[in-house]
């Protein structure tokens, strides 16, 4: 076979390979376009309620009740925010209550959660798996079933109804299991040699925990703290049933007070919802890297 014959024979194979390569590239391009479209659709669906709440908060009273509703506001007024912050004295009190309850609950959850998670990760005892399963199963328990007993206890023997502790104690039931389960994986995968070195240098076990283990697992601790804070800040069930006025009432319950008997102040309701969301957004933006690194590490290690 001459060189020319070999060239003619190889040409169809090269053309077929090139055709397959171009088809694969087109398929990959369409797949990339499809992923971008899916991301855009998900973002639009996720942000649509927040966008609608925001534009409702800046509309005038007439535009809020206009029919059909306007997708893009024709007016931009801050009257709703001014009325919420200045003309609704209970709202500021409720914001303070939510901040105090969420901060104290998160702090207690971290303290007790770190101690429990460290004990589970480092100590050897029978039934460790059952303990972890029990801790995790607490979050699957219907919290509404706790309201009756808690109401009886808090209005009877303890007399802490309508106080901060009436919210902090049940909120710990929500945050503590999550914190323990989340931090156990971080402590378990941390080499114990570092703690042993600290103990050789004279540190106690608690000293090694707070000065060595906790700083090395800071991403997980920050992620657990943020998740706990958000869970308590968004709590509505306990706040509605275990408080009665602004002495301890959280802001999630206070928002509902903008619904009157004969009128619903949609603009003020939307403005209050935006104000309540702002602290969480700021918190997440400040600690975004630590939250992502903590959740990612937890996913890999778990």
LUMLUMPA-67481 format. One record per residue (C-alpha): chain; x, y, z; residue number from 1. Coordinates in pm, 1 decimal. Example, Ala and Ser with C-alpha at 12.3 -4.5 7.8 and 13.67 -1.06 7.14 Angstrom:
2
["A"; [1230.0; -450.0; 780.0]; 1]
["A"; [1367.0; -106.0; 714.0]; 2]
# end
This chain:
302
["A"; [0.0; 0.0; 0.0]; 1]
["A"; [143.2; 335.7; -98.4]; 2]
["A"; [173.7; 635.5; 131.1]; 3]
["A"; [-109.9; 804.4; -54.9]; 4]
["A"; [-339.9; 505.6; 6.8]; 5]
["A"; [-253.0; 506.6; 378.8]; 6]
["A"; [-330.1; 879.2; 397.9]; 7]
["A"; [-668.7; 828.6; 231.0]; 8]
["A"; [-748.7; 543.1; 471.9]; 9]
["A"; [-655.4; 745.3; 781.0]; 10]
["A"; [-849.0; 1055.5; 677.1]; 11]
["A"; [-1199.0; 911.1; 751.1]; 12]
["A"; [-1081.4; 805.6; 1097.9]; 13]
["A"; [-948.1; 1154.4; 1169.8]; 14]
["A"; [-1268.3; 1314.6; 1047.1]; 15]
["A"; [-1475.2; 1075.5; 1262.6]; 16]
["A"; [-1262.6; 1154.7; 1568.1]; 17]
["A"; [-1292.0; 1527.1; 1501.8]; 18]
["A"; [-1669.5; 1494.5; 1460.5]; 19]
["A"; [-1699.4; 1308.6; 1791.1]; 20]
["A"; [-1481.1; 1565.6; 1963.2]; 21]
["A"; [-1694.1; 1852.7; 1835.2]; 22]
["A"; [-2011.3; 1669.7; 1943.5]; 23]
["A"; [-1865.6; 1617.9; 2291.1]; 24]
["A"; [-1771.1; 1986.7; 2312.6]; 25]
["A"; [-2120.9; 2091.5; 2205.9]; 26]
["A"; [-2270.3; 1854.8; 2464.1]; 27]
["A"; [-2046.9; 2000.0; 2735.4]; 28]
["A"; [-2137.8; 2354.0; 2630.7]; 29]
["A"; [-2510.3; 2276.1; 2648.3]; 30]
["A"; [-2459.6; 2108.3; 2985.7]; 31]
["A"; [-2280.6; 2418.8; 3115.4]; 32]
["A"; [-2559.0; 2642.5; 2984.6]; 33]
["A"; [-2815.0; 2415.7; 3152.3]; 34]
["A"; [-2630.5; 2440.5; 3484.9]; 35]
["A"; [-2621.6; 2820.0; 3463.2]; 36]
["A"; [-2992.5; 2831.2; 3382.3]; 37]
["A"; [-3068.9; 2601.5; 3677.9]; 38]
["A"; [-2863.7; 2820.1; 3912.7]; 39]
["A"; [-3039.7; 3135.3; 3790.6]; 40]
["A"; [-3383.3; 2975.9; 3834.5]; 41]
["A"; [-3300.0; 2854.4; 4186.5]; 42]
["A"; [-3165.0; 3197.6; 4287.0]; 43]
["A"; [-3475.3; 3372.4; 4149.5]; 44]
["A"; [-3709.1; 3133.4; 4331.6]; 45]
["A"; [-3511.4; 3169.0; 4655.4]; 46]
["A"; [-3490.5; 3549.4; 4644.2]; 47]
["A"; [-3841.6; 3616.8; 4512.0]; 48]
["A"; [-4007.3; 3622.9; 4859.1]; 49]
["A"; [-3734.5; 3849.5; 4996.4]; 50]
["A"; [-3766.9; 4082.6; 4695.9]; 51]
["A"; [-4144.4; 4099.2; 4731.8]; 52]
["A"; [-4115.0; 4173.3; 5103.0]; 53]
["A"; [-3862.6; 4450.4; 5037.7]; 54]
["A"; [-4061.3; 4627.0; 4767.0]; 55]
["A"; [-4373.0; 4602.5; 4983.4]; 56]
["A"; [-4185.7; 4773.2; 5266.5]; 57]
["A"; [-4093.2; 5075.4; 5050.4]; 58]
["A"; [-4432.2; 5121.1; 4881.8]; 59]
["A"; [-4679.8; 5386.0; 4983.0]; 60]
["A"; [-5005.4; 5285.6; 5147.4]; 61]
["A"; [-5208.2; 5321.9; 4827.4]; 62]
["A"; [-4962.4; 5124.4; 4616.6]; 63]
["A"; [-4945.1; 4840.3; 4868.8]; 64]
["A"; [-5318.2; 4778.6; 4832.3]; 65]
["A"; [-5327.5; 4844.1; 4457.5]; 66]
["A"; [-5480.8; 4579.8; 4234.0]; 67]
["A"; [-5317.0; 4432.8; 4038.3]; 68]
["A"; [-5001.5; 4461.2; 4250.8]; 69]
["A"; [-4697.8; 4632.1; 4101.9]; 70]
["A"; [-4392.5; 4418.1; 4043.7]; 71]
["A"; [-4165.7; 4723.6; 4039.2]; 72]
["A"; [-4257.5; 4992.8; 4293.5]; 73]
["A"; [-4358.2; 5333.9; 4160.3]; 74]
["A"; [-4270.8; 5498.0; 4489.7]; 75]
["A"; [-3984.0; 5475.6; 4734.6]; 76]
["A"; [-4081.7; 5580.3; 5085.3]; 77]
["A"; [-3936.6; 5499.3; 5425.4]; 78]
["A"; [-4252.7; 5572.0; 5619.1]; 79]
["A"; [-4304.3; 5206.0; 5705.6]; 80]
["A"; [-3955.4; 5174.8; 5856.6]; 81]
["A"; [-3999.2; 5498.0; 6051.7]; 82]
["A"; [-4332.2; 5382.7; 6192.6]; 83]
["A"; [-4191.4; 5043.6; 6287.4]; 84]
["A"; [-3885.3; 5183.9; 6463.3]; 85]
["A"; [-4032.4; 5499.1; 6618.2]; 86]
["A"; [-4406.9; 5449.2; 6645.2]; 87]
["A"; [-4402.8; 5087.9; 6762.5]; 88]
["A"; [-4230.1; 5081.5; 7102.6]; 89]
["A"; [-4278.5; 4708.4; 7146.4]; 90]
["A"; [-4071.2; 4628.7; 6835.9]; 91]
["A"; [-3741.9; 4762.2; 6976.3]; 92]
["A"; [-3805.9; 4575.0; 7300.4]; 93]
["A"; [-3871.6; 4255.5; 7109.3]; 94]
["A"; [-3551.1; 4299.7; 6908.5]; 95]
["A"; [-3356.2; 4333.6; 7231.7]; 96]
["A"; [-3525.2; 4024.3; 7374.1]; 97]
["A"; [-3438.1; 3817.1; 7068.1]; 98]
["A"; [-3076.2; 3934.4; 7076.5]; 99]
["A"; [-3038.4; 3848.0; 7446.0]; 100]
["A"; [-3207.6; 3508.7; 7420.4]; 101]
["A"; [-3019.2; 3408.9; 7103.3]; 102]
["A"; [-2680.7; 3522.1; 7240.8]; 103]
["A"; [-2717.7; 3353.0; 7580.3]; 104]
["A"; [-2855.7; 3033.1; 7427.3]; 105]
["A"; [-2574.2; 3017.5; 7172.4]; 106]
["A"; [-2310.0; 3074.4; 7441.9]; 107]
["A"; [-2453.5; 2805.5; 7671.2]; 108]
["A"; [-2496.2; 2568.5; 7379.0]; 109]
["A"; [-2130.6; 2611.0; 7284.8]; 110]
["A"; [-2001.9; 2565.2; 7640.0]; 111]
["A"; [-2204.1; 2251.1; 7713.6]; 112]
["A"; [-2178.4; 2125.7; 7355.9]; 113]
["A"; [-1800.0; 2149.8; 7347.0]; 114]
["A"; [-1766.2; 1962.9; 7676.8]; 115]
["A"; [-2009.9; 1688.1; 7574.1]; 116]
["A"; [-1867.4; 1651.5; 7223.3]; 117]
["A"; [-1511.5; 1629.4; 7357.9]; 118]
["A"; [-1610.9; 1363.5; 7610.5]; 119]
["A"; [-1783.6; 1156.4; 7341.5]; 120]
["A"; [-1495.1; 1195.8; 7098.5]; 121]
["A"; [-1215.2; 1111.1; 7343.3]; 122]
["A"; [-1357.6; 886.6; 7614.3]; 123]
["A"; [-1425.8; 517.8; 7563.0]; 124]
["A"; [-1743.2; 387.1; 7719.1]; 125]
["A"; [-2012.0; 135.8; 7641.0]; 126]
["A"; [-2306.7; 264.0; 7441.8]; 127]
["A"; [-2134.8; 564.1; 7279.7]; 128]
["A"; [-2320.8; 504.8; 6954.1]; 129]
["A"; [-2652.6; 485.4; 7138.9]; 130]
["A"; [-2575.4; 814.1; 7314.3]; 131]
["A"; [-2507.1; 988.8; 6983.7]; 132]
["A"; [-2820.8; 842.1; 6829.6]; 133]
["A"; [-3025.9; 956.7; 7126.9]; 134]
["A"; [-2882.1; 1306.9; 7105.0]; 135]
["A"; [-2963.2; 1327.1; 6734.5]; 136]
["A"; [-3313.2; 1184.9; 6782.2]; 137]
["A"; [-3400.8; 1476.1; 7012.3]; 138]
["A"; [-3418.1; 1704.5; 6707.8]; 139]
["A"; [-3671.0; 1467.4; 6551.1]; 140]
["A"; [-3903.5; 1501.1; 6849.5]; 141]
["A"; [-4208.1; 1723.9; 6780.6]; 142]
["A"; [-4137.0; 2032.5; 6989.0]; 143]
["A"; [-4502.8; 2124.9; 7002.0]; 144]
["A"; [-4552.8; 1823.4; 7228.7]; 145]
["A"; [-4323.9; 1992.3; 7484.0]; 146]
["A"; [-4532.1; 2307.2; 7514.1]; 147]
["A"; [-4794.4; 2168.7; 7752.6]; 148]
["A"; [-4550.4; 2029.2; 8010.7]; 149]
["A"; [-4324.8; 2334.0; 7981.8]; 150]
["A"; [-4615.7; 2571.6; 8035.1]; 151]
["A"; [-4725.4; 2381.4; 8344.8]; 152]
["A"; [-4371.5; 2372.3; 8486.3]; 153]
["A"; [-4289.5; 2735.1; 8408.2]; 154]
["A"; [-4614.9; 2863.7; 8559.9]; 155]
["A"; [-4596.9; 2634.0; 8860.4]; 156]
["A"; [-4287.7; 2507.0; 9038.2]; 157]
["A"; [-4034.5; 2725.0; 8852.3]; 158]
["A"; [-4239.4; 3041.9; 8792.2]; 159]
["A"; [-4026.5; 3157.8; 8500.7]; 160]
["A"; [-4308.2; 3204.8; 8250.7]; 161]
["A"; [-4265.2; 3520.5; 8040.2]; 162]
["A"; [-3894.3; 3547.6; 8125.6]; 163]
["A"; [-3578.7; 3496.5; 7923.1]; 164]
["A"; [-3517.0; 3158.9; 8085.8]; 165]
["A"; [-3855.9; 3037.5; 7964.8]; 166]
["A"; [-3714.2; 3067.8; 7612.7]; 167]
["A"; [-3348.2; 2984.0; 7675.5]; 168]
["A"; [-3417.4; 2643.5; 7833.7]; 169]
["A"; [-3634.0; 2500.8; 7552.3]; 170]
["A"; [-3415.5; 2665.9; 7286.1]; 171]
["A"; [-3121.4; 2469.1; 7426.2]; 172]
["A"; [-3314.7; 2155.7; 7336.8]; 173]
["A"; [-3299.3; 2272.0; 6974.3]; 174]
["A"; [-2937.6; 2388.4; 6959.4]; 175]
["A"; [-2751.0; 2156.9; 7197.3]; 176]
["A"; [-2800.0; 1827.6; 7005.1]; 177]
["A"; [-2694.4; 1995.7; 6680.4]; 178]
["A"; [-2384.7; 2144.0; 6843.9]; 179]
["A"; [-2280.7; 1815.0; 7006.4]; 180]
["A"; [-2329.6; 1611.8; 6690.5]; 181]
["A"; [-2155.1; 1869.7; 6474.7]; 182]
["A"; [-1848.8; 1915.4; 6697.0]; 183]
["A"; [-1801.8; 1547.1; 6777.4]; 184]
["A"; [-1674.2; 1478.2; 6424.8]; 185]
["A"; [-1422.3; 1764.8; 6450.2]; 186]
["A"; [-1285.0; 1653.6; 6787.1]; 187]
["A"; [-1274.0; 1288.3; 6682.6]; 188]
["A"; [-1060.4; 1359.5; 6375.0]; 189]
["A"; [-816.7; 1585.8; 6559.3]; 190]
["A"; [-495.5; 1396.7; 6650.6]; 191]
["A"; [-480.6; 1340.0; 7028.6]; 192]
["A"; [-103.1; 1388.7; 7024.2]; 193]
["A"; [-150.7; 1765.5; 7038.0]; 194]
["A"; [-347.5; 1740.1; 7361.2]; 195]
["A"; [-99.3; 1495.4; 7508.8]; 196]
["A"; [184.3; 1737.6; 7431.0]; 197]
["A"; [-3.3; 2015.3; 7610.2]; 198]
["A"; [-65.6; 1791.0; 7910.6]; 199]
["A"; [302.3; 1696.7; 7924.2]; 200]
["A"; [378.3; 2070.4; 7942.5]; 201]
["A"; [157.1; 2095.0; 8251.6]; 202]
["A"; [-187.0; 2176.0; 8110.4]; 203]
["A"; [-491.6; 2005.2; 8255.8]; 204]
["A"; [-738.5; 1819.8; 8035.3]; 205]
["A"; [-973.4; 2119.5; 8037.4]; 206]
["A"; [-681.4; 2352.0; 7968.4]; 207]
["A"; [-576.8; 2141.7; 7670.0]; 208]
["A"; [-936.7; 2146.3; 7548.5]; 209]
["A"; [-983.6; 2524.4; 7564.6]; 210]
["A"; [-633.1; 2628.1; 7458.6]; 211]
["A"; [-549.6; 2360.2; 7200.4]; 212]
["A"; [-854.8; 2172.3; 7074.0]; 213]
["A"; [-1104.8; 2457.5; 7047.2]; 214]
["A"; [-871.2; 2695.0; 6855.9]; 215]
["A"; [-777.6; 2417.5; 6613.1]; 216]
["A"; [-1144.3; 2341.3; 6546.2]; 217]
["A"; [-1247.4; 2708.1; 6524.5]; 218]
["A"; [-1424.6; 2669.7; 6185.4]; 219]
["A"; [-1653.7; 2402.9; 6328.0]; 220]
["A"; [-1715.7; 2602.3; 6645.4]; 221]
["A"; [-1805.8; 2914.3; 6446.1]; 222]
["A"; [-2034.1; 2717.9; 6215.0]; 223]
["A"; [-2213.5; 2558.0; 6511.3]; 224]
["A"; [-2247.3; 2897.9; 6680.5]; 225]
["A"; [-2397.5; 3064.8; 6373.1]; 226]
["A"; [-2639.7; 2778.2; 6309.9]; 227]
["A"; [-2749.1; 2785.3; 6674.4]; 228]
["A"; [-2794.6; 3161.5; 6673.2]; 229]
["A"; [-3004.7; 3151.2; 6355.7]; 230]
["A"; [-3220.6; 2869.3; 6491.3]; 231]
["A"; [-3295.3; 3060.0; 6813.2]; 232]
["A"; [-3343.8; 3394.0; 6637.9]; 233]
["A"; [-3604.9; 3238.4; 6406.8]; 234]
["A"; [-3791.0; 3056.9; 6683.7]; 235]
["A"; [-4162.0; 3131.5; 6689.3]; 236]
["A"; [-4324.1; 2834.6; 6860.9]; 237]
["A"; [-4174.0; 2876.9; 7208.0]; 238]
["A"; [-4189.5; 3255.1; 7192.8]; 239]
["A"; [-4559.0; 3251.2; 7111.8]; 240]
["A"; [-4659.1; 3011.0; 7388.9]; 241]
["A"; [-4413.1; 3083.9; 7670.7]; 242]
["A"; [-4427.8; 3465.1; 7671.6]; 243]
["A"; [-4714.6; 3709.8; 7697.4]; 244]
["A"; [-4574.9; 4060.7; 7646.7]; 245]
["A"; [-4261.9; 4253.7; 7553.7]; 246]
["A"; [-4095.2; 4165.8; 7884.7]; 247]
["A"; [-3947.7; 3859.0; 7710.3]; 248]
["A"; [-4138.5; 3829.4; 7383.2]; 249]
["A"; [-3909.5; 3765.6; 7081.6]; 250]
["A"; [-3931.3; 3973.3; 6767.5]; 251]
["A"; [-4067.4; 3684.9; 6559.6]; 252]
["A"; [-4381.5; 3702.4; 6772.4]; 253]
["A"; [-4378.0; 4080.6; 6790.4]; 254]
["A"; [-4409.9; 4107.2; 6413.1]; 255]
["A"; [-4754.9; 3950.8; 6430.8]; 256]
["A"; [-4876.3; 4246.8; 6639.0]; 257]
["A"; [-4886.3; 4457.9; 6321.8]; 258]
["A"; [-5195.5; 4257.3; 6225.3]; 259]
["A"; [-5487.7; 4453.7; 6361.7]; 260]
["A"; [-5840.4; 4336.2; 6426.0]; 261]
["A"; [-5981.0; 4504.3; 6115.4]; 262]
["A"; [-5666.7; 4602.8; 5925.2]; 263]
["A"; [-5335.0; 4442.8; 5832.4]; 264]
["A"; [-5049.0; 4690.7; 5795.4]; 265]
["A"; [-4874.0; 4512.7; 5510.7]; 266]
["A"; [-4612.7; 4784.0; 5466.2]; 267]
["A"; [-4512.8; 4787.7; 5833.4]; 268]
["A"; [-4524.3; 4408.7; 5846.2]; 269]
["A"; [-4284.5; 4387.0; 5551.5]; 270]
["A"; [-4055.3; 4654.5; 5696.0]; 271]
["A"; [-4038.1; 4469.8; 6028.3]; 272]
["A"; [-3954.7; 4145.3; 5847.8]; 273]
["A"; [-3669.3; 4313.2; 5660.2]; 274]
["A"; [-3531.8; 4466.3; 5980.9]; 275]
["A"; [-3540.0; 4127.7; 6152.4]; 276]
["A"; [-3353.4; 3969.0; 5860.3]; 277]
["A"; [-3074.4; 4229.0; 5849.0]; 278]
["A"; [-2882.0; 4106.8; 6161.6]; 279]
["A"; [-2868.7; 3752.2; 6025.4]; 280]
["A"; [-2747.1; 3873.2; 5685.8]; 281]
["A"; [-2474.5; 4084.6; 5846.5]; 282]
["A"; [-2371.1; 3796.9; 6070.4]; 283]
["A"; [-2345.8; 3553.4; 5780.6]; 284]
["A"; [-2152.4; 3800.7; 5565.1]; 285]
["A"; [-1900.7; 3870.1; 5841.6]; 286]
["A"; [-1835.4; 3503.2; 5919.8]; 287]
["A"; [-1900.6; 3366.4; 5571.2]; 288]
["A"; [-1558.4; 3210.0; 5523.5]; 289]
["A"; [-1556.7; 3043.0; 5862.9]; 290]
["A"; [-1908.8; 2908.9; 5812.4]; 291]
["A"; [-1826.7; 2764.0; 5469.6]; 292]
["A"; [-1497.6; 2614.1; 5587.0]; 293]
["A"; [-1666.7; 2468.0; 5893.6]; 294]
["A"; [-1955.0; 2311.3; 5701.4]; 295]
["A"; [-1721.3; 2182.6; 5430.2]; 296]
["A"; [-1477.6; 2032.7; 5681.4]; 297]
["A"; [-1764.4; 1878.3; 5871.3]; 298]
["A"; [-1902.4; 1725.6; 5553.4]; 299]
["A"; [-1564.2; 1579.0; 5460.6]; 300]
["A"; [-1477.4; 1458.1; 5807.6]; 301]
["A"; [-1823.5; 1328.3; 5890.6]; 302]
# end
